[in-house]
Amino acid sequence: MVALVAFWALFLPLLTSPTGRARLAARTLRDWVLDLPGLAIQGTLIPLAGTLLLLPVLETGLPNLARSWDLPAPLSFALNFVGVDYLYYWNHRLLHRPGLWPLHAVHHTMRDRDVLGTARNTLWTSFLLVYLWANSLFLFLLQDPRPFAASMTITAVLDLWRHSSVGPAPQSALGRILGWALILPTDHAGHHVGDGTSGNYGANLRWWDALHGTQRQGHALPDVLGAPTGLPWWRELCWPFGAPR
């Protein structure tokens, strides 16, 4: 529910400003076909898969480990916000390797900073992201999963935010404060320049890019982001192999 409210808060500027309405009017049928299924999968199917499939499998196969971790609330929160975020950094970085790039290439066909494109992907790439598997495992292990789940929600909200055009200028006071730790929308837009090989692979925290030498700042962002795959839309959704690097 919180993520849904955040989505509409980020989508409303598109509806209420002339520039935003012009961008919506310029969207093609292809854009809608690529974006809406991803939002449904990431916002509904992935959580259901974790809750209704993976958790019951873990509870059946490993009953002695269920609710076996008694972590203080701050550590439980950090396990997701920091620990899973670090796993995602590597997950995302690996998706930019040539052999795995086709699985992620459609996400980089976004042409604008647009919350609607947050989950643009193939119909099944979301199942390869670490969030589904790591979050389900830790929810299974934790005695009190509520702080961990709260961080999951914040992570989902930040995912929507960094794909939008709503955010502080990096050199503003607020931008410098938030940008000390968080990936800002402008940082992630830099990742979406061309095919995204320029870096900024992090999700919540910018520290991982700084630690591993993949942080890029000061991008001069073009009016249009992304790079086309050259594939028909049905291939992008179902079988993206063959997309050029």
N, C-alpha and C positions, 0 to 999 in steps of 0.2 A: 504493500500500500504506500509506504514511504517513497519507494522508487517510482511508483506511478505518479504520485504528486510531483516529484522532482521532474519527471518527464514533461508533464504539462506546464510546469513553471518555466522550463527551458524552451518548450514549443510555442508558448503564447507570444513571445517576442516576434516570432515569425508571422504570427497571425495579426498582430496589432501594429506593426510598422510597415510603411510602404515598401521599404527595402526587403523586409522579410516576405511580404506577400508577393513581391516580384520574383524572389528566389523560389517560392513555392510554385508560382505559375510557370516558372522555367523548368521545373522538374518534368522529366519524361516518364512515360509509362514504364520504361525499363527501370528507372530509379525506384519507383514504387514497388515494382515486382521484386527487386533485389533487397529492398529495405524492410518491408513489412513482415515477410516470413522470418527474417532474422530477429526482429524485435519480439515476435511471438515465441520463437524457439528459446531465445535467451531469457525472456521474461517469464515464460510459463513452462515450457517443456523441460528445460534443464533443471529448474527447481523440483518439478514433479518427478523427474528421473532419479534425482538424488533421494528424495523423500520416499517415493513409492517403490523404487527398485533397488538402489544400492544399499540404503540403510537396512531394509529387510534381509538382503543377502548377507551383509556383514553380521547382523544379529543372529542369523541362522548358522553361519559358518564359524563365527568367532564369539560365541556367547560369553565366554569368560572375560573378554576384553571390553564388553559393552559398559559404558559409563565408568571406566576404570581410572580415568585421569581426573584428579581433583585439583584443578588449577585456580589460583586467585583470579578474580575477575579481570584485573589489568593484564595479567599474563595471557588469559584466554583471549582477550581482545587483541593483544599484540600478536598472538599466534596467527591470527588471520591477517591483520592489517600490515604486519611486517613480514611474518614468516611465509604466508601464502603469496604475498605480494612479491617476495624474492623468487619464489618458485615460478610465478608467472613471468617475471622478467626473462628468465631463461627459456621458458616455454615460448614466449613471444619472439625472442631472439632466434630460437631455432626455426621458427616458422619463416624466418627471412633467409634461411639457408637455401641454396638453389634446389636441392632435392625436395624440400617441403614447401617452397614458395607457392606452388600452384594452389595449395590448400588455403592460403591466406591472401592471394593476389586480388581477389574480388573486393576485399575490404579496402584496398588501396585504389579502387576506381571512384571513390567519393570525390566529387569536384568542388564541394564547398564544406566549410565547417558547419555541420548540420547534425543536430541531435537525432534526426531520423535515420542517419546512416551509422549510428553507434554499433549496431549488431549486423551490419551488412557482411554477409559471408555465404559460403555454400550452405546447403541445408544440413550438413553434418559436421562442419568444422568445429562448431561450438562443443561438440562431444569430445573433441581432442584437447580442449583447454583444461588446464590443471584445476580450475575452479571446481568443476563438477566432482572430480575424483578426490582432491585434497579436502575440500569442504565437507564432503560426505563422510570421509574417514574421520576427521576431527570431530564432527558433530556426533558421530558414533562413540568416540572415545571419551568425550568430556562428560563429567557428571552434571555440570551446569553449562549447557551450550549457549545460554542467552547472551553473554558478552561476545562470544565468537559470532553468533548470528547477527548481533547488532553491527559488528564490523563488516560482515558480509553485505548488509544493507547499505552502509556508508560507501563501501567499495563500488556497489552497483550505481549509487548516485554519482560518485566521482567519475565513473565510466561515461555516464550520460553527459556530465558537465564538460569533461575534457574534449568531447567530440563536438561540442556546441561552440557558438561564437560569443557566448556570454561569459565574461570574466574580466579581471582587472588587467590593465596594461602591465607588462612585466616590470617596468621601471617605476611604477607608482608605489606608494607606501604599502598599500594592501598587497600588491603584486610581489613586492620584495619579502613581505612577511610570510605570505602563503607559499611563495616560491622557494623559501629556504628548505622546505621539506617536500612539498607537493608538486606533481606534474601539473602545470597550468595548461589551459586550452591552447595557448600560443605555442607552448613546448610541443604538445602533441600534434598541432598543425604542422610544425616543422618535421615531425616524423612522417607526415602524409605528403610531403613534397616529393613528387616523382614516385618512385617505387619504395620509398621508405628506407633505403639503405643508409641514410645519413645518421641514424642513431635514434636516441630518445625512445628506447624500448620499454621504459618503466610504465607502471600503471598508477598506483597511489603515490609512491615515493620516488623522488628524483635521485636519491642516494645511490641506487644500484647502477645507474648510468655513470654517475661520477666515479664510483668505485672501480668500474670495469672499463673506463675510458670510452664510453659510447655516448656521453652527454654532449649535445650540440646546442649552443645558444646563439642568439643574434640572427636567427634566420630572417632573411628578407622574403617574406611569404608572397608568392604570386597570387594573382586574382583567382586562379583556378588551381586546385590541388589535384593530386592523384595521377594515375596513369592507366589507360585502357588496357584490357587484357587481349583484345582482338578476338575474343570468343563470343559466340552467341549467348544470350542471357540464360538459356536453359543449360548450357554447358557450365556457365559460371555458378549456377545454383546446384547442379547435380554432379558434374564430372569436369572439373576445371583443368585437368592435366592437358598440357600443351600450351599453357599460357607462357609467353616469352618472358625472360628475366630482363 
